[in-house]
Amino acid sequence: MNRSLRCRINDMRVFSLRTLREFWEQHPEAETPLRTWFRNAERTEWNNLSEVKTTYPHADLVGNFTVFNIGGNKYRLIVRVDYQYKRVFIRAILTHPEYDQGDWKE
């Protein structure tokens, strides 16, 4: 079925699955938790960080980005959420040690 037909009008639109796929090709154990996050994000209607935290209590705001702990805290998914237009832009997906280096902030 066409994605646009199965989506509710206010569901979030995530850009892009390809970024996640490229990561899990390098880290196969990340595939299941990333697919789950993607599916959950696209089937929700977040209006603010408080609503994000109802599903992902450990999500944090870091600057203009929302950071999710993925795969039992092994990975960090960094996104920019545009609540007004219901869009989620993936900035990076990193291992915990890569995230701690802080290079993604540049």
C-alpha positions in Angstrom: 0.0 0.0 0.0 1.2 3.5 -0.8 2.8 5.1 2.3 0.7 8.3 1.9 -2.5 6.2 2.0 -1.7 4.3 5.1 -0.4 7.3 7.1 -2.6 9.5 9.2 -2.4 13.2 8.4 -0.5 14.1 11.6 2.0 11.3 11.6 5.7 12.2 11.7 7.7 11.9 8.5 11.2 10.6 9.1 14.1 11.5 6.7 15.6 9.0 6.0 15.6 5.3 6.4 18.6 5.1 4.2 20.8 6.7 6.9 19.7 4.1 9.4 20.2 1.2 6.9 23.7 2.3 6.1 24.5 2.3 9.9 23.0 -1.2 10.5 24.9 -2.6 7.6 28.1 -1.7 9.5 26.5 -2.7 12.9 24.0 -5.5 12.2 22.9 -5.7 15.9 21.5 -2.2 15.5 19.0 -3.2 12.8 16.1 -4.3 15.0 16.1 -1.4 17.4 16.6 1.1 14.6 13.7 -0.4 12.6 11.5 -0.3 15.7 12.4 3.4 16.4 11.7 4.3 12.8 8.3 2.5 12.8 7.3 4.1 16.1 8.4 7.5 15.0 6.4 7.4 11.8 3.3 6.2 13.6 3.2 8.9 16.2 2.2 12.5 16.4 4.8 14.4 18.5 4.1 18.0 19.3 6.9 18.6 21.8 9.7 16.9 23.7 7.4 16.0 26.5 5.4 13.9 24.1 8.6 12.3 22.8 9.5 11.4 26.3 6.2 9.5 26.9 7.5 6.9 24.4 11.3 7.4 24.9 11.8 8.6 28.5 15.6 8.8 28.0 15.4 11.1 24.9 17.3 14.4 25.6 17.5 17.8 24.0 21.1 18.6 23.1 21.2 22.1 21.5 18.7 21.9 18.6 18.8 18.1 18.5 16.9 15.3 20.2 19.1 12.4 21.1 17.7 8.9 21.6 19.4 6.0 23.3 19.0 3.0 21.0 19.8 -0.7 21.5 20.2 -0.7 25.3 22.3 2.4 25.3 24.8 1.1 22.7 23.9 3.7 20.1 22.9 7.4 19.9 20.4 8.5 17.3 20.6 12.3 16.8 17.7 13.9 15.1 16.1 17.3 14.5 12.4 17.3 15.1 10.2 19.9 13.3 7.1 19.6 15.4 5.1 22.1 13.3 5.6 20.3 10.1 5.7 16.8 11.6 9.2 16.0 10.2 12.1 14.2 11.8 15.6 14.7 10.2 18.3 12.2 11.1 21.5 14.0 11.8 23.6 11.0 12.8 23.6 7.5 14.4 26.7 6.8 16.4 28.1 4.2 18.7 28.2 5.4 22.3 32.0 6.0 22.2 31.6 8.0 18.9 28.9 10.1 20.5 31.0 10.8 23.5 33.7 12.3 21.3 31.3 15.1 20.4 32.4 15.5 16.8 28.7 15.3 15.6 28.1 18.8 17.2 30.2 20.5 14.6 
